[in-house]
Amino acid sequence: MTSLKLPDIAAQTQQHATPLDWVGMRGIALPILFAGRSVAAKADAGVSLVDGSSRGIHMSRLYLALERLEQVPLSPLAIRHLLADFLVSHQGLSSAAYLRLTFEHLLKRPALVSPLAGWKSYPITVDARIEHEMFHVELSVGVPYSSTCPCSAALARQLIQRQFEVDFDSQQLDRDQVLQWLASSQGIVATPHSQRSLAEVHVRLRDNLQDLPATTLIDTIEASLGTAVQTAVKRADEQAFALANGQNLMFCEDAARRLHQSLRQLNCATAFKLRVEHAESLHAHDAVASSQWQW
């Protein structure tokens, strides 16, 4: 029996075909090595198609090249080598290569006071590209936190003050009696409202980094805001969390400015943009603020 060569339809040439900016695949399941463990990720991989006479690219070459990320720790350098492989495998067809990785970064976080600890999951996105022989890599992360409204705190204090005047009008104050009043619902007649909030930060990284600084970025964001959501807690931790919220009253504008100032101190970043969203407990809508630097 005569062996027949399998047809390669994608290799067929076309006259006057239009070049394409991006051709590739989305949502590729991929295990990657990050932070000392294997992590389940999704990859979008693609290249430009600048050869107007070619019908398509070799998608299987991109798919197979992604195996590199199963074997070496994820870093800007590893990603740069991968994108270079994309271009080598499409020499003459492509002038640019692109990669997006999305995964969850698990970090074990200690409680505020007690010896407890628990895991928190942070969504990570890495966007990288080689265009015009220039390499760019961006790191994005979402960090949840708590925000207590400064306005509601002030209004609550005013109501407590008013109730104090009512309960102790023209009375000689007794220390123990006041302490008992402060500990009762009779005295603390109002509390400020707070809400779970989200900071979304996108950072353009220096291209010579040895590691992907996801943990450093998360730590910077949480330290700046001061009210990161907790995992396992005892009552002492819950009390410490209430104290942290009381000492970090924030409108969305305050949170955005705090983050902006902290991110400016990051040596690994050459640009950033940020967005904070406070999921209002008073309103049916959310409060949002954003900022950027050299983006």
Sequence and secondary structure as in RCSB ss.txt:
>XXXX:A:sequence
MTSLKLPDIAAQTQQHATPLDWVGMRGIALPILFAGRSVAAKADAGVSLVDGSSRGIHMSRLYLALERLEQVPLS
PLAIRHLLADFLVSHQGLSSAAYLRLTFEHLLKRPALVSPLAGWKSYPITVDARIEHEMFHVELSVGVPYSSTCP
CSAALARQLIQRQFEVDFDSQQLDRDQVLQWLASSQGIVATPHSQRSLAEVHVRLRDNLQDLPATTLIDTIEASL
GTAVQTAVKRADEQAFALANGQNLMFCEDAARRLHQSLRQLNCATAFKLRVEHAESLHAHDAVASSQWQW
>XXXX:A:secstr
        GGG B TT   EEEEEEEEEEEEEEETTEEEEEEEEEEEEE  TTB    HHHHHHHTTHHHHSB  
HHHHHHHHHHHHHTTTTT S EEEEEEEEEEEEEE SSSS EEEEEEEEEEEEEEETTEEEEEEEEEEEEEEE H
HHHHHHHHHHHHHHHHHTTT    HHHHHHHHTSTTT      EEEEEEEEEEEE TT SS  HHHHHHHHHHHH
S B  SS  HHHHHHHHHHHHHSB  HHHHHHHHHHHHTT TTEEEEEEEEEE  SSSSS EEEEEEE  
